């Protein structure tokens, strides 16, 4: 199981954001994280929690931080 606070801390680092909530939009007008930074975030999650995440399973239906957390967990 992915610790929610660690998940948010890693995302905050990669998005270069001051604060992040589960209701924030990931791309576009939200956190506006680049695809490269997003991929690095996923790689850090995999390493931190010793898991494999298929980035192809993370489709465009995921728009909010909470949705991403639910999909990964």
PQR file with spaces between the fields and no chain letter, atoms N, CA, C, O and H, PARSE charges and radii, in Angstrom:
ATOM       1  N    UNK     1       0.843   -1.193    0.000 -0.4000 1.5000
ATOM       2  CA   UNK     1       0.000    0.000    0.000 -0.0000 2.0000
ATOM       3  C    UNK     1       0.883    1.250    0.000  0.5500 1.7000
ATOM       4  O    UNK     1       1.885    1.322    0.713 -0.5500 1.4000
ATOM       5  N    UNK     2       0.499    2.202   -0.793 -0.4000 1.5000
ATOM       6  CA   UNK     2       1.228    3.450   -0.918 -0.0000 2.0000
ATOM       7  C    UNK     2       0.756    4.414    0.168  0.5500 1.7000
ATOM       8  O    UNK     2      -0.433    4.714    0.271 -0.5500 1.4000
ATOM       9  H    UNK     2      -0.314    2.143   -1.372  0.4000 1.0000
ATOM      10  N    UNK     3       1.696    4.891    0.973 -0.4000 1.5000
ATOM      11  CA   UNK     3       1.377    5.860    2.013 -0.0000 2.0000
ATOM      12  C    UNK     3       0.955    7.179    1.361  0.5500 1.7000
ATOM      13  O    UNK     3       1.692    7.739    0.550 -0.5500 1.4000
ATOM      14  H    UNK     3       2.662    4.647    0.891  0.4000 1.0000
ATOM      15  N    UNK     4      -0.231    7.668    1.719 -0.4000 1.5000
ATOM      16  CA   UNK     4      -0.785    8.860    1.083 -0.0000 2.0000
ATOM      17  C    UNK     4       0.091   10.096    1.304  0.5500 1.7000
ATOM      18  O    UNK     4       0.298   10.878    0.376 -0.5500 1.4000
ATOM      19  H    UNK     4      -0.830    7.213    2.378  0.4000 1.0000
ATOM      20  N    UNK     5       0.598   10.275    2.500 -0.4000 1.5000
ATOM      21  CA   UNK     5       1.415   11.466    2.759 -0.0000 2.0000
ATOM      22  C    UNK     5       2.725   11.423    1.965  0.5500 1.7000
ATOM      23  O    UNK     5       3.180   12.454    1.469 -0.5500 1.4000
ATOM      24  H    UNK     5       0.430    9.640    3.254  0.4000 1.0000
ATOM      25  N    UNK     6       3.332   10.245    1.840 -0.4000 1.5000
ATOM      26  CA   UNK     6       4.557   10.114    1.047 -0.0000 2.0000
ATOM      27  C    UNK     6       4.259   10.333   -0.439  0.5500 1.7000
ATOM      28  O    UNK     6       5.039   10.968   -1.149 -0.5500 1.4000
ATOM      29  H    UNK     6       2.963    9.407    2.243  0.4000 1.0000
ATOM      30  N    UNK     7       3.128    9.805   -0.896 -0.4000 1.5000
ATOM      31  CA   UNK     7       2.670   10.009   -2.267 -0.0000 2.0000
ATOM      32  C    UNK     7       2.570   11.504   -2.570  0.5500 1.7000
ATOM      33  O    UNK     7       3.080   11.977   -3.586 -0.5500 1.4000
ATOM      34  H    UNK     7       2.494    9.290   -0.319  0.4000 1.0000
ATOM      35  N    UNK     8       1.906   12.242   -1.675 -0.4000 1.5000
ATOM      36  CA   UNK     8       1.728   13.680   -1.880 -0.0000 2.0000
ATOM      37  C    UNK     8       3.050   14.426   -1.821  0.5500 1.7000
ATOM      38  O    UNK     8       3.260   15.369   -2.584 -0.5500 1.4000
ATOM      39  H    UNK     8       1.492   11.857   -0.850  0.4000 1.0000
ATOM      40  N    UNK     9       3.944   14.022   -0.930 -0.4000 1.5000
ATOM      41  CA   UNK     9       5.261   14.663   -0.836 -0.0000 2.0000
ATOM      42  C    UNK     9       6.069   14.468   -2.112  0.5500 1.7000
ATOM      43  O    UNK     9       6.700   15.404   -2.603 -0.5500 1.4000
ATOM      44  H    UNK     9       3.773   13.256   -0.310  0.4000 1.0000
ATOM      45  N    UNK    10       6.049   13.246   -2.649 -0.4000 1.5000
ATOM      46  CA   UNK    10       6.776   12.985   -3.897 -0.0000 2.0000
ATOM      47  C    UNK    10       6.184   13.782   -5.056  0.5500 1.7000
ATOM      48  O    UNK    10       6.917   14.340   -5.872 -0.5500 1.4000
ATOM      49  H    UNK    10       5.537   12.485   -2.250  0.4000 1.0000
ATOM      50  N    UNK    11       4.856   13.831   -5.122 -0.4000 1.5000
ATOM      51  CA   UNK    11       4.207   14.583   -6.197 -0.0000 2.0000
ATOM      52  C    UNK    11       4.502   16.070   -6.057  0.5500 1.7000
ATOM      53  O    UNK    11       4.751   16.752   -7.052 -0.5500 1.4000
ATOM      54  H    UNK    11       4.261   13.377   -4.458  0.4000 1.0000
ATOM      55  N    UNK    12       4.474   16.566   -4.850 -0.4000 1.5000
ATOM      56  CA   UNK    12       4.776   17.980   -4.595 -0.0000 2.0000
ATOM      57  C    UNK    12       6.187   18.315   -5.079  0.5500 1.7000
ATOM      58  O    UNK    12       6.418   19.361   -5.686 -0.5500 1.4000
ATOM      59  H    UNK    12       4.272   16.012   -4.042  0.4000 1.0000
ATOM      60  N    UNK    13       7.120   17.415   -4.800 -0.4000 1.5000
ATOM      61  CA   UNK    13       8.505   17.612   -5.239 -0.0000 2.0000
ATOM      62  C    UNK    13       8.597   17.683   -6.754  0.5500 1.7000
ATOM      63  O    UNK    13       9.252   18.574   -7.295 -0.5500 1.4000
ATOM      64  H    UNK    13       6.934   16.566   -4.306  0.4000 1.0000
ATOM      65  N    UNK    14       7.951   16.758   -7.440 -0.4000 1.5000
ATOM      66  CA   UNK    14       8.056   16.704   -8.902 -0.0000 2.0000
ATOM      67  C    UNK    14       7.239   17.793   -9.591  0.5500 1.7000
ATOM      68  O    UNK    14       7.600   18.245  -10.677 -0.5500 1.4000
ATOM      69  H    UNK    14       7.419   16.034   -7.001  0.4000 1.0000
ATOM      70  N    UNK    15       6.149   18.213   -8.968 -0.4000 1.5000
ATOM      71  CA   UNK    15       5.321   19.267   -9.553 -0.0000 2.0000
ATOM      72  C    UNK    15       5.860   20.653   -9.194  0.5500 1.7000
ATOM      73  O    UNK    15       5.424   21.668   -9.737 -0.5500 1.4000
ATOM      74  H    UNK    15       5.856   17.845   -8.085  0.4000 1.0000
ATOM      75  N    UNK    16       6.823   20.666   -8.263 -0.4000 1.5000
ATOM      76  CA   UNK    16       7.380   21.928   -7.774 -0.0000 2.0000
ATOM      77  C    UNK    16       6.266   22.839   -7.256  0.5500 1.7000
ATOM      78  O    UNK    16       6.195   24.025   -7.579 -0.5500 1.4000
ATOM      79  H    UNK    16       7.177   19.841   -7.822  0.4000 1.0000
ATOM      80  N    UNK    17       5.412   22.242   -6.450 -0.4000 1.5000
ATOM      81  CA   UNK    17       4.270   22.967   -5.888 -0.0000 2.0000
ATOM      82  C    UNK    17       4.480   23.170   -4.395  0.5500 1.7000
ATOM      83  O    UNK    17       5.160   22.383   -3.738 -0.5500 1.4000
ATOM      84  H    UNK    17       5.469   21.279   -6.188  0.4000 1.0000
ATOM      85  N    UNK    18       3.891   24.225   -3.875 -0.4000 1.5000
ATOM      86  CA   UNK    18       3.979   24.516   -2.442 -0.0000 2.0000
ATOM      87  C    UNK    18       3.064   23.590   -1.649  0.5500 1.7000
ATOM      88  O    UNK    18       3.448   23.081   -0.596 -0.5500 1.4000
ATOM      89  H    UNK    18       3.338   24.865   -4.409  0.4000 1.0000
ATOM      90  N    UNK    19       1.868   23.377   -2.152 -0.4000 1.5000
ATOM      91  CA   UNK    19       0.874   22.528   -1.501 -0.0000 2.0000
ATOM      92  C    UNK    19       0.181   21.672   -2.555  0.5500 1.7000
ATOM      93  O    UNK    19       0.032   22.078   -3.708 -0.5500 1.4000
ATOM      94  H    UNK    19       1.556   23.791   -3.008  0.4000 1.0000
ATOM      95  N    UNK    20      -0.236   20.491   -2.141 -0.4000 1.5000
ATOM      96  CA   UNK    20      -0.992   19.607   -3.031 -0.0000 2.0000
ATOM      97  C    UNK    20      -2.085   18.949   -2.212  0.5500 1.7000
ATOM      98  O    UNK    20      -1.865   18.509   -1.083 -0.5500 1.4000
ATOM      99  H    UNK    20      -0.116   20.161   -1.205  0.4000 1.0000
ATOM     100  N    UNK    21      -3.275   18.889   -2.809 -0.4000 1.5000
ATOM     101  CA   UNK    21      -4.377   18.170   -2.168 -0.0000 2.0000
ATOM     102  C    UNK    21      -4.889   17.103   -3.120  0.5500 1.7000
ATOM     103  O    UNK    21      -4.580   17.110   -4.312 -0.5500 1.4000
ATOM     104  H    UNK    21      -3.454   19.246   -3.726  0.4000 1.0000
ATOM     105  N    UNK    22      -5.664   16.202   -2.583 -0.4000 1.5000
ATOM     106  CA   UNK    22      -6.215   15.117   -3.399 -0.0000 2.0000
ATOM     107  C    UNK    22      -7.206   15.638   -4.448  0.5500 1.7000
ATOM     108  O    UNK    22      -7.515   14.928   -5.405 -0.5500 1.4000
ATOM     109  H    UNK    22      -5.915   16.197   -1.615  0.4000 1.0000
ATOM     110  N    UNK    23      -7.704   16.862   -4.278 -0.4000 1.5000
ATOM     111  CA   UNK    23      -8.661   17.444   -5.219 -0.0000 2.0000
ATOM     112  C    UNK    23      -8.003   18.233   -6.347  0.5500 1.7000
ATOM     113  O    UNK    23      -8.689   18.682   -7.265 -0.5500 1.4000
ATOM     114  H    UNK    23      -7.452   17.438   -3.501  0.4000 1.0000
ATOM     115  N    UNK    24      -6.685   18.406   -6.289 -0.4000 1.5000
ATOM     116  CA   UNK    24      -5.995   19.180   -7.317 -0.0000 2.0000
ATOM     117  C    UNK    24      -6.012   18.460   -8.662  0.5500 1.7000
ATOM     118  O    UNK    24      -5.928   17.233   -8.730 -0.5500 1.4000
ATOM     119  H    UNK    24      -6.129   18.041   -5.543  0.4000 1.0000
ATOM     120  N    UNK    25      -6.124   19.248   -9.726 -0.4000 1.5000
ATOM     121  CA   UNK    25      -6.011   18.736  -11.088 -0.0000 2.0000
ATOM     122  C    UNK    25      -4.531   18.548  -11.391  0.5500 1.7000
ATOM     123  O    UNK    25      -3.708   19.399  -11.055 -0.5500 1.4000
ATOM     124  H    UNK    25      -6.193   20.244   -9.671  0.4000 1.0000
ATOM     125  N    UNK    26      -4.201   17.442  -12.019 -0.4000 1.5000
ATOM     126  CA   UNK    26      -2.792   17.111  -12.245 -0.0000 2.0000
ATOM     127  C    UNK    26      -2.172   17.935  -13.372  0.5500 1.7000
ATOM     128  O    UNK    26      -1.123   18.552  -13.190 -0.5500 1.4000
ATOM     129  H    UNK    26      -4.869   16.751  -12.292  0.4000 1.0000
ATOM     130  N    UNK    27      -2.810   17.943  -14.514 -0.4000 1.5000
ATOM     131  CA   UNK    27      -2.245   18.607  -15.686 -0.0000 2.0000
ATOM     132  C    UNK    27      -3.019   19.881  -16.002  0.5500 1.7000
ATOM     133  O    UNK    27      -4.011   20.189  -15.341 -0.5500 1.4000
ATOM     134  H    UNK    27      -3.662   17.441  -14.662  0.4000 1.0000
ATOM     135  N    UNK    28      -2.569   20.614  -17.003 -0.4000 1.5000
ATOM     136  CA   UNK    28      -3.283   21.804  -17.463 -0.0000 2.0000
ATOM     137  C    UNK    28      -3.316   22.907  -16.420  0.5500 1.7000
ATOM     138  O    UNK    28      -2.278   23.316  -15.902 -0.5500 1.4000
ATOM     139  H    UNK    28      -1.763   20.364  -17.540  0.4000 1.0000
ATOM     140  N    UNK    29      -4.514   23.385  -16.116 -0.4000 1.5000
ATOM     141  CA   UNK    29      -4.687   24.508  -15.200 -0.0000 2.0000
ATOM     142  C    UNK    29      -4.426   24.135  -13.745  0.5500 1.7000
ATOM     143  O    UNK    29      -4.458   25.001  -12.870 -0.5500 1.4000
ATOM     144  H    UNK    29      -5.358   23.052  -16.538  0.4000 1.0000
ATOM     145  N    UNK    30      -4.173   22.888  -13.484 -0.4000 1.5000
ATOM     146  CA   UNK    30      -3.918   22.446  -12.117 -0.0000 2.0000
ATOM     147  C    UNK    30      -2.442   22.559  -11.774  0.5500 1.7000
ATOM     148  O    UNK    30      -1.859   23.642  -11.828 -0.5500 1.4000
ATOM     149  H    UNK    30      -4.147   22.185  -14.195  0.4000 1.0000
ATOM     150  N    UNK    31      -1.849   21.429  -11.420 -0.4000 1.5000
ATOM     151  CA   UNK    31      -0.432   21.400  -11.057 -0.0000 2.0000
ATOM     152  C    UNK    31       0.470   21.681  -12.255  0.5500 1.7000
ATOM     153  O    UNK    31       1.603   22.140  -12.106 -0.5500 1.4000
ATOM     154  H    UNK    31      -2.323   20.550  -11.376  0.4000 1.0000
ATOM     155  N    UNK    32      -0.056   21.397  -13.444 -0.4000 1.5000
ATOM     156  CA   UNK    32       0.677   21.627  -14.690 -0.0000 2.0000
ATOM     157  C    UNK    32       2.036   20.922  -14.689  0.5500 1.7000
ATOM     158  O    UNK    32       3.040   21.489  -15.121 -0.5500 1.4000
ATOM     159  H    UNK    32      -0.977   21.025  -13.565  0.4000 1.0000
ATOM     160  N    UNK    33       2.054   19.687  -14.202 -0.4000 1.5000
ATOM     161  CA   UNK    33       3.280   18.895  -14.176 -0.0000 2.0000
ATOM     162  C    UNK    33       3.587   18.411  -15.599  0.5500 1.7000
ATOM     163  O    UNK    33       2.688   17.972  -16.317 -0.5500 1.4000
ATOM     164  H    UNK    33       1.238   19.227  -13.851  0.4000 1.0000
ATOM     165  N    UNK    34       4.831   18.491  -15.993 -0.4000 1.5000
ATOM     166  CA   UNK    34       5.207   18.052  -17.339 -0.0000 2.0000
ATOM     167  C    UNK    34       5.181   16.527  -17.414  0.5500 1.7000
ATOM     168  O    UNK    34       5.216   15.842  -16.392 -0.5500 1.4000
ATOM     169  H    UNK    34       5.561   18.848  -15.410  0.4000 1.0000
ATOM     170  N    UNK    35       5.122   16.018  -18.620 -0.4000 1.5000
ATOM     171  CA   UNK    35       5.100   14.562  -18.805 -0.0000 2.0000
ATOM     172  C    UNK    35       6.406   13.936  -18.318  0.5500 1.7000
ATOM     173  O    UNK    35       6.398   12.818  -17.802 -0.5500 1.4000
ATOM     174  H    UNK    35       5.093   16.575  -19.450  0.4000 1.0000
ATOM     175  N    UNK    36       7.514   14.633  -18.475 -0.4000 1.5000
ATOM     176  CA   UNK    36       8.802   14.115  -18.002 -0.0000 2.0000
ATOM     177  C    UNK    36       8.806   14.044  -16.482  0.5500 1.7000
ATOM     178  O    UNK    36       9.195   13.028  -15.906 -0.5500 1.4000
ATOM     179  H    UNK    36       7.521   15.541  -18.894  0.4000 1.0000
ATOM     180  N    UNK    37       8.376   15.113  -15.836 -0.4000 1.5000
ATOM     181  CA   UNK    37       8.333   15.114  -14.371 -0.0000 2.0000
ATOM     182  C    UNK    37       7.343   14.080  -13.848  0.5500 1.7000
ATOM     183  O    UNK    37       7.589   13.446  -12.822 -0.5500 1.4000
ATOM     184  H    UNK    37       8.059   15.938  -16.304  0.4000 1.0000
ATOM     185  N    UNK    38       6.226   13.909  -14.549 -0.4000 1.5000
ATOM     186  CA   UNK    38       5.235   12.915  -14.144 -0.0000 2.0000
ATOM     187  C    UNK    38       5.847   11.516  -14.209  0.5500 1.7000
ATOM     188  O    UNK    38       5.657   10.713  -13.296 -0.5500 1.4000
ATOM     189  H    UNK    38       6.026   14.424  -15.382  0.4000 1.0000
ATOM     190  N    UNK    39       6.574   11.225  -15.276 -0.4000 1.5000
ATOM     191  CA   UNK    39       7.235    9.924  -15.424 -0.0000 2.0000
ATOM     192  C    UNK    39       8.275    9.724  -14.319  0.5500 1.7000
ATOM     193  O    UNK    39       8.391    8.629  -13.770 -0.5500 1.4000
ATOM     194  H    UNK    39       6.729   11.877  -16.018  0.4000 1.0000
ATOM     195  N    UNK    40       9.016   10.756  -13.998 -0.4000 1.5000
ATOM     196  CA   UNK    40       9.991   10.671  -12.903 -0.0000 2.0000
ATOM     197  C    UNK    40       9.284   10.422  -11.564  0.5500 1.7000
ATOM     198  O    UNK    40       9.784    9.666  -10.731 -0.5500 1.4000
ATOM     199  H    UNK    40       8.922   11.646  -14.445  0.4000 1.0000
ATOM     200  N    UNK    41       8.143   11.047  -11.362 -0.4000 1.5000
ATOM     201  CA   UNK    41       7.339   10.829  -10.158 -0.0000 2.0000
ATOM     202  C    UNK    41       6.923    9.364  -10.058  0.5500 1.7000
ATOM     203  O    UNK    41       7.045    8.757   -8.994 -0.5500 1.4000
ATOM     204  H    UNK    41       7.738   11.661  -12.040  0.4000 1.0000
ATOM     205  N    UNK    42       6.437    8.799  -11.149 -0.4000 1.5000
ATOM     206  CA   UNK    42       6.031    7.391  -11.168 -0.0000 2.0000
ATOM     207  C    UNK    42       7.228    6.494  -10.863  0.5500 1.7000
ATOM     208  O    UNK    42       7.101    5.531  -10.108 -0.5500 1.4000
ATOM     209  H    UNK    42       6.338    9.293  -12.013  0.4000 1.0000
ATOM     210  N    UNK    43       8.375    6.799  -11.437 -0.4000 1.5000
ATOM     211  CA   UNK    43       9.577    6.003  -11.186 -0.0000 2.0000
ATOM     212  C    UNK    43       9.993    6.087   -9.705  0.5500 1.7000
ATOM     213  O    UNK    43      10.410    5.088   -9.120 -0.5500 1.4000
ATOM     214  H    UNK    43       8.478    7.581  -12.051  0.4000 1.0000
ATOM     215  N    UNK    44       9.879    7.265   -9.115 -0.4000 1.5000
ATOM     216  CA   UNK    44      10.191    7.416   -7.692 -0.0000 2.0000
ATOM     217  C    UNK    44       9.216    6.624   -6.819  0.5500 1.7000
ATOM     218  O    UNK    44       9.618    6.021   -5.824 -0.5500 1.4000
ATOM     219  H    UNK    44       9.540    8.077   -9.590  0.4000 1.0000
ATOM     220  N    UNK    45       7.936    6.627   -7.192 -0.4000 1.5000
ATOM     221  CA   UNK    45       6.946    5.824   -6.462 -0.0000 2.0000
ATOM     222  C    UNK    45       7.303    4.347   -6.521  0.5500 1.7000
ATOM     223  O    UNK    45       7.257    3.643   -5.512 -0.5500 1.4000
ATOM     224  H    UNK    45       7.609    7.116   -8.000  0.4000 1.0000
ATOM     225  N    UNK    46       7.660    3.885   -7.717 -0.4000 1.5000
ATOM     226  CA   UNK    46       8.030    2.479   -7.884 -0.0000 2.0000
ATOM     227  C    UNK    46       9.204    2.116   -6.990  0.5500 1.7000
ATOM     228  O    UNK    46       9.210    1.064   -6.351 -0.5500 1.4000
ATOM     229  H    UNK    46       7.697    4.457   -8.537  0.4000 1.0000
ATOM     230  N    UNK    47      10.186    2.986   -6.952 -0.4000 1.5000
ATOM     231  CA   UNK    47      11.374    2.719   -6.140 -0.0000 2.0000
ATOM     232  C    UNK    47      11.052    2.798   -4.646  0.5500 1.7000
ATOM     233  O    UNK    47      11.460    1.931   -3.873 -0.5500 1.4000
ATOM     234  H    UNK    47      10.181    3.841   -7.471  0.4000 1.0000
ATOM     235  N    UNK    48      10.332    3.821   -4.250 -0.4000 1.5000
ATOM     236  CA   UNK    48      10.019    4.040   -2.828 -0.0000 2.0000
ATOM     237  C    UNK    48       9.193    2.903   -2.235  0.5500 1.7000
ATOM     238  O    UNK    48       9.417    2.486   -1.098 -0.5500 1.4000
ATOM     239  H    UNK    48      10.001    4.526   -4.878  0.4000 1.0000
ATOM     240  N    UNK    49       8.231    2.405   -3.023 -0.4000 1.5000
ATOM     241  CA   UNK    49       7.299    1.404   -2.513 -0.0000 2.0000
ATOM     242  C    UNK    49       7.520    0.017   -3.102  0.5500 1.7000
ATOM     243  O    UNK    49       6.700   -0.880   -2.910 -0.5500 1.4000
ATOM     244  H    UNK    49       8.050    2.744   -3.946  0.4000 1.0000
ATOM     245  N    UNK    50       8.635   -0.161   -3.823 -0.4000 1.5000
ATOM     246  CA   UNK    50       8.996   -1.452   -4.405 -0.0000 2.0000
ATOM     247  C    UNK    50       7.819   -2.068   -5.162  0.5500 1.7000
ATOM     248  O    UNK    50       7.355   -3.164   -4.849 -0.5500 1.4000
ATOM     249  H    UNK    50       9.301    0.569   -3.979  0.4000 1.0000
ATOM     250  N    UNK    51       7.358   -1.335   -6.158 -0.4000 1.5000
ATOM     251  CA   UNK    51       6.220   -1.782   -6.946 -0.0000 2.0000
ATOM     252  C    UNK    51       6.456   -1.474   -8.418  0.5500 1.7000
ATOM     253  O    UNK    51       7.337   -0.687   -8.764 -0.5500 1.4000
ATOM     254  H    UNK    51       7.734   -0.444   -6.412  0.4000 1.0000
ATOM     255  N    UNK    52       5.668   -2.097   -9.274 -0.4000 1.5000
ATOM     256  CA   UNK    52       5.707   -1.826  -10.709 -0.0000 2.0000
ATOM     257  C    UNK    52       4.405   -1.153  -11.104  0.5500 1.7000
ATOM     258  O    UNK    52       3.324   -1.670  -10.826 -0.5500 1.4000
ATOM     259  H    UNK    52       4.952   -2.737   -8.993  0.4000 1.0000
ATOM     260  N    UNK    53       4.506   -0.004  -11.750 -0.4000 1.5000
ATOM     261  CA   UNK    53       3.334    0.731  -12.217 -0.0000 2.0000
ATOM     262  C    UNK    53       3.421    0.799  -13.732  0.5500 1.7000
ATOM     263  O    UNK    53       4.401    1.299  -14.284 -0.5500 1.4000
ATOM     264  H    UNK    53       5.384    0.417  -11.976  0.4000 1.0000
ATOM     265  N    UNK    54       2.392    0.294  -14.403 -0.4000 1.5000
ATOM     266  CA   UNK    54       2.342    0.383  -15.863 -0.0000 2.0000
ATOM     267  C    UNK    54       1.775    1.748  -16.216  0.5500 1.7000
ATOM     268  O    UNK    54       0.577    1.987  -16.062 -0.5500 1.4000
ATOM     269  H    UNK    54       1.596   -0.113  -13.955  0.4000 1.0000
ATOM     270  N    UNK    55       2.627    2.635  -16.685 -0.4000 1.5000
ATOM     271  CA   UNK    55       2.208    4.001  -16.982 -0.0000 2.0000
ATOM     272  C    UNK    55       1.125    4.040  -18.051  0.5500 1.7000
ATOM     273  O    UNK    55       0.370    5.010  -18.131 -0.5500 1.4000
ATOM     274  H    UNK    55       3.600    2.441  -16.810  0.4000 1.0000
ATOM     275  N    UNK    56       1.039    3.003  -18.870 -0.4000 1.5000
ATOM     276  CA   UNK    56      -0.008    2.937  -19.894 -0.0000 2.0000
ATOM     277  C    UNK    56      -1.390    2.738  -19.277  0.5500 1.7000
ATOM     278  O    UNK    56      -2.400    3.016  -19.924 -0.5500 1.4000
ATOM     279  H    UNK    56       1.652    2.215  -18.806  0.4000 1.0000
ATOM     280  N    UNK    57      -1.448    2.253  -18.020 -0.4000 1.5000
ATOM     281  CA   UNK    57      -2.724    2.101  -17.324 -0.0000 2.0000
ATOM     282  C    UNK    57      -3.235    3.424  -16.762  0.5500 1.7000
ATOM     283  O    UNK    57      -4.378    3.512  -16.313 -0.5500 1.4000
ATOM     284  H    UNK    57      -0.628    2.027  -17.494  0.4000 1.0000
ATOM     285  N    UNK    58      -2.403    4.435  -16.788 -0.4000 1.5000
ATOM     286  CA   UNK    58      -2.772    5.738  -16.255 -0.0000 2.0000
ATOM     287  C    UNK    58      -3.286    6.595  -17.406  0.5500 1.7000
ATOM     288  O    UNK    58      -2.554    7.423  -17.950 -0.5500 1.4000
ATOM     289  H    UNK    58      -1.475    4.364  -17.154  0.4000 1.0000
ATOM     290  N    UNK    59      -4.538    6.393  -17.771 -0.4000 1.5000
ATOM     291  CA   UNK    59      -5.097    7.037  -18.950 -0.0000 2.0000
ATOM     292  C    UNK    59      -5.635    8.440  -18.643  0.5500 1.7000
ATOM     293  O    UNK    59      -5.554    8.921  -17.513 -0.5500 1.4000
ATOM     294  H    UNK    59      -5.133    5.721  -17.330  0.4000 1.0000
ATOM     295  N    UNK    60      -6.178    9.071  -19.666 -0.4000 1.5000
ATOM     296  CA   UNK    60      -6.636   10.452  -19.558 -0.0000 2.0000
ATOM     297  C    UNK    60      -7.888   10.621  -18.699  0.5500 1.7000
ATOM     298  O    UNK    60      -8.301   11.749  -18.427 -0.5500 1.4000
ATOM     299  H    UNK    60      -6.243    8.680  -20.584  0.4000 1.0000
ATOM     300  N    UNK    61      -8.493    9.521  -18.271 -0.4000 1.5000
ATOM     301  CA   UNK    61      -9.650    9.648  -17.376 -0.0000 2.0000
ATOM     302  C    UNK    61      -9.215   10.087  -15.977  0.5500 1.7000
ATOM     303  O    UNK    61     -10.037   10.528  -15.173 -0.5500 1.4000
ATOM     304  H    UNK    61      -8.157    8.605  -18.491  0.4000 1.0000
ATOM     305  N    UNK    62      -7.928    9.965  -15.699 -0.4000 1.5000
ATOM     306  CA   UNK    62      -7.383   10.388  -14.407 -0.0000 2.0000
ATOM     307  C    UNK    62      -7.009   11.862  -14.527  0.5500 1.7000
ATOM     308  O    UNK    62      -6.060   12.216  -15.227 -0.5500 1.4000
ATOM     309  H    UNK    62      -7.260    9.607  -16.352  0.4000 1.0000
ATOM     310  N    UNK    63      -7.753   12.704  -13.849 -0.4000 1.5000
ATOM     311  CA   UNK    63      -7.489   14.136  -13.916 -0.0000 2.0000
ATOM     312  C    UNK    63      -7.110   14.728  -12.560  0.5500 1.7000
ATOM     313  O    UNK    63      -6.450   15.766  -12.503 -0.5500 1.4000
ATOM     314  H    UNK    63      -8.524   12.416  -13.280  0.4000 1.0000
ATOM     315  N    UNK    64      -7.515   14.089  -11.486 -0.4000 1.5000
ATOM     316  CA   UNK    64      -7.281   14.610  -10.137 -0.0000 2.0000
ATOM     317  C    UNK    64      -6.229   13.768   -9.415  0.5500 1.7000
ATOM     318  O    UNK    64      -6.041   12.590   -9.718 -0.5500 1.4000
ATOM     319  H    UNK    64      -8.051   13.247  -11.533  0.4000 1.0000
ATOM     320  N    UNK    65      -5.552   14.392   -8.462 -0.4000 1.5000
ATOM     321  CA   UNK    65      -4.537   13.708   -7.665 -0.0000 2.0000
ATOM     322  C    UNK    65      -5.150   12.500   -6.958  0.5500 1.7000
ATOM     323  O    UNK    65      -4.540   11.431   -6.924 -0.5500 1.4000
ATOM     324  H    UNK    65      -5.705   15.350   -8.216  0.4000 1.0000
ATOM     325  N    UNK    66      -6.339   12.657   -6.398 -0.4000 1.5000
ATOM     326  CA   UNK    66      -7.014   11.562   -5.698 -0.0000 2.0000
ATOM     327  C    UNK    66      -7.302   10.377   -6.607  0.5500 1.7000
ATOM     328  O    UNK    66      -7.175    9.226   -6.189 -0.5500 1.4000
ATOM     329  H    UNK    66      -6.834   13.525   -6.426  0.4000 1.0000
ATOM     330  N    UNK    67      -7.687   10.652   -7.847 -0.4000 1.5000
ATOM     331  CA   UNK    67      -7.944    9.576   -8.809 -0.0000 2.0000
ATOM     332  C    UNK    67      -6.652    8.814   -9.110  0.5500 1.7000
ATOM     333  O    UNK    67      -6.664    7.589   -9.224 -0.5500 1.4000
ATOM     334  H    UNK    67      -7.790   11.587   -8.187  0.4000 1.0000
ATOM     335  N    UNK    68      -5.557    9.530   -9.237 -0.4000 1.5000
ATOM     336  CA   UNK    68      -4.270    8.892   -9.495 -0.0000 2.0000
ATOM     337  C    UNK    68      -3.886    8.016   -8.313  0.5500 1.7000
ATOM     338  O    UNK    68      -3.433    6.886   -8.499 -0.5500 1.4000
ATOM     339  H    UNK    68      -5.547   10.525   -9.145  0.4000 1.0000
ATOM     340  N    UNK    69      -4.061    8.520   -7.111 -0.4000 1.5000
ATOM     341  CA   UNK    69      -3.736    7.748   -5.911 -0.0000 2.0000
ATOM     342  C    UNK    69      -4.569    6.486   -5.854  0.5500 1.7000
ATOM     343  O    UNK    69      -4.040    5.411   -5.571 -0.5500 1.4000
ATOM     344  H    UNK    69      -4.429    9.437   -6.960  0.4000 1.0000
ATOM     345  N    UNK    70      -5.863    6.593   -6.118 -0.4000 1.5000
ATOM     346  CA   UNK    70      -6.748    5.421   -6.101 -0.0000 2.0000
ATOM     347  C    UNK    70      -6.334    4.392   -7.153  0.5500 1.7000
ATOM     348  O    UNK    70      -6.356    3.192   -6.881 -0.5500 1.4000
ATOM     349  H    UNK    70      -6.293    7.466   -6.348  0.4000 1.0000
ATOM     350  N    UNK    71      -5.963    4.840   -8.335 -0.4000 1.5000
ATOM     351  CA   UNK    71      -5.576    3.925   -9.413 -0.0000 2.0000
ATOM     352  C    UNK    71      -4.285    3.192   -9.054  0.5500 1.7000
ATOM     353  O    UNK    71      -4.155    1.997   -9.318 -0.5500 1.4000
ATOM     354  H    UNK    71      -5.945    5.815   -8.557  0.4000 1.0000
ATOM     355  N    UNK    72      -3.349    3.889   -8.464 -0.4000 1.5000
ATOM     356  CA   UNK    72      -2.065    3.279   -8.114 -0.0000 2.0000
ATOM     357  C    UNK    72      -2.199    2.315   -6.940  0.5500 1.7000
ATOM     358  O    UNK    72      -1.549    1.271   -6.899 -0.5500 1.4000
ATOM     359  H    UNK    72      -3.455    4.860   -8.249  0.4000 1.0000
ATOM     360  N    UNK    73      -3.039    2.675   -6.003 -0.4000 1.5000
ATOM     361  CA   UNK    73      -3.199    1.813   -4.810 -0.0000 2.0000
ATOM     362  C    UNK    73      -4.112    0.682   -5.124  0.5500 1.7000
ATOM     363  O    UNK    73      -4.377   -0.154   -4.261 -0.5500 1.4000
ATOM     364  H    UNK    73      -3.568    3.523   -6.036  0.4000 1.0000
